[in-house]
Amino acid sequence: MKNKKIKICFFSPASYPFFVKNSKTIHGGAEFQMYLWAKEIAKNNNYSVSFMLGNYGQMEKHSPIKNIKLIKAFKLTASENIFSKLLKSVYLLFLYFKIKPDIIITTNASSIVGVTALYTQLFGKQYIYRSSSIIDVDRSWISNHKFMGKIYRWGLEHTNLVIVQGKEHKSLLQKNHRIKNIKILKNAFPLQKPNTEIKQHILWVSRFVEMKNPFLFLDLAKQIPDEYFVMICPYNPSGYKRWKLLKNKAAKIPNLIFIEKISFHEIQAYFNKAKIFINTSDFEGFPNTFLQAAQAKTPIVSLNVNPDNFLNEYNCGIFCKNDFNLLVKETKKLLQNPNEQILKGENAYRYLKENHNINKIGKQLEEIIYDLIGKNIF
């Protein structure tokens, strides 16, 4: 076993656009984190890294990232029946058996967690599950998905390690599940020298999901007619009708521009020009958009998301305690105080450097993997 490379397999189908530029595939922050993790781990010659992506028809045969092998899994569809899910589960088990990884890493609550845990239990392998949202740990996903929720819960409680993004998530996981091995690992971000472009607009960025409350951003724009608002909101096919309604309503607001899709490689420019970044979600994990705002030295005004109270602790934004009227009031107040915008923006960048530097997070991830399995191999 000595000197053997640790075989690590990442499963994150929707991470595809990070490997293939100009892809129109919709993704979330969890998929970005999995991409960053794999990219960092692949730098270490002690690891052999494979990455399972969705089947998008024209997948690249070779990864643009050195030392990462791309594997085509299955197509992602908005709605499936039990039979199709069963077929995909069997195919996933087949792929795992073919790859024979020492460690499997997945993210996002789904029945895939149960399928992956089954494989690692049967074949004596290691499974790391990364929680991506508060619904992964507070039992709400389980309650809302009945049978699939039970499969997810069984898998979650049969992982070798669960990685969470903060103290709050760890506490909820300990309260709601029988899990002993939990590690906190903050989201990674590839820091750059901050861009000093002139701030021009108020920004909202997310895919269209009802719990993100995108219509509230339209209401905010109406209440501050002298400011320029930018909304970037790609749609999921299952929510197209509501997204179309949002787009049509946005078109009637003269001080708001609605953008359907910007590639990941181009979107930072919009954060760089933002005076304020607005989040109107009911819940999140730790949004990567917060990190993109921090990279741009842009303060954050958040309706209901404040992981581990960082907005207050670092004075890098404003938390509105699920009070939309307060969000409107505080946004107006911040816009009238450019010095406060600068101060909170500088604090946001300082927070990013101290807590989310990809080099630091990458080393912590390697230590976690080594503690889990490395002592038996190196």
ABEGO torsion letter per residue (X at the ends): XBGBBBBBBBBBAAAAAAABBGBABBBBAAAAAAAAAAAAAAABAABBBBBBBBBAGABBABBABBGBBBBBBBBBBABBBAAAAAAAAAAAAAAAAAAGBABBBBBEBBAAAAAAAAAAAAAGBBBBBBBABAAAAAGAAAAAAEAAAAAAAAAAAABABBBBABAAAAAAAAAABBBABBBBBBBBBBBBBBBABBBABBBBBBBBBAAAGAAAAAAAAAABAABBBBBBBBBBAAAAAAAAAAAAAAAABAABBBBABBBAAAAAAAAAABABBBBABABBBBBAAAAAAAAAGBBBBBAABBBGGAAAAAGABBBAGGBAAAAAAAAAAAAABAAAAAAAAAAAAAAAAAAABAAAAAAAAAAAAAAAAAAAAX
